[in-house]
Amino acid sequence: MFFFVQPPGARAAHPALVVHPLTISPTNPHPFVCLARDAIALYVEAGQVITPLESCYEQFEILRGQSGVFVTLRKSEELRGCMGTLEPACANMALEIIENAISAAFRDPRFFPVNMEEVEDLSISIDVVKPLEQVLCMADLNPSCYGVVVRQGMRRGLLLPGITEITSVEAQVAIAREKGGIGEDEDIELFRFEVDRYH
């Protein structure tokens, strides 16, 4: 059982393009992370998008459903890209992981696109987003457990949970405000969310 079918004409010369068995091991990355890495590798190598095999969905039924997904890339413990969706934008979660992995590697405006030499050195995490909950006060937030969304009208800023550098609710909300272009004195609606994180 393998994750994807390589499109016709795609080269498999790079080690990252070798398909991964759908197995979970304490010493290996989670298969969802392997899927993201393979999506990045094939896109940088051939400009093509991988297609999951049916066996992928048979082993992980969760991939048939829809969910928002964030893909975070780090290199030498430094952020290298992060893109995602709060609400699903693809037909299923496998495609959501693939699309957001490619976006994190090549479409994050804060960074240059990932090159082939970097692919094997990337540390990748996958966050599957749980439903938003509106909260009435900052006391209901906790940056180690919950991500946060701040909203003011049509503007919205988001921060994922469990970011090492974010140690207080005040810092989490301030950064989310900044990301959404929301002033520190503007009234906001607050939402929190949990994620299932895969490494």
C-alpha positions, 0 to 999 in steps of 0.5 A: 500500500502506498500514498500516491500514484506518480503522474505520467512522465514524473521522474523518481530520481530523488529519494524524496519521491519514493512512495511511503508504505502506510505504516506508523512507527515510533521512529518514523514520521507519521504517514500524513507527514510523509504525504506532505513531504512527498507532495512538496518533493514531487512539486519541486521536482516536476511541478506536479501534484500527487494523487493518493491511492485508494489504499490510503483512504482504506487505512485512514478513513479520516482522510475521506472526510473534510477538515481544515488543515495547516502545514508547518515547515521548519528548517534548523528549528526556524520557521520555513513556511506555514499555510492552511485552512480553517475550513476545508477547501478540498474534497477530502483531508488527504487533498487538503494536506497535499494542497496546503503542503504545496502552499506552505513550501511555495506560496508563503509570501514571507519566504522564498520557495523551497528548493530540492536541496531543502526537502529532506531537511524540513521538519513538517507538522500537520495540524488538523483543525477542530471546530471553532468555539467562540469565547467571551473573555481571554481567560478562556484562552491558553496558547499551549492548548488552543489556537486563537482567531480574532475577528473584527468585521471582515478582518481575521487573524489566526495563530496556531496553538503550541507555538514555543515562542508564544508563552502568554494569552496576551502575546497570542492575541496581540500577534493574531490582531497584527496578522489580521490588521486589527488595531489593539484598541478595536473591539474583537470577537474571540474564538478558540480551537484545538488541533490534532497535530502529527509529526 
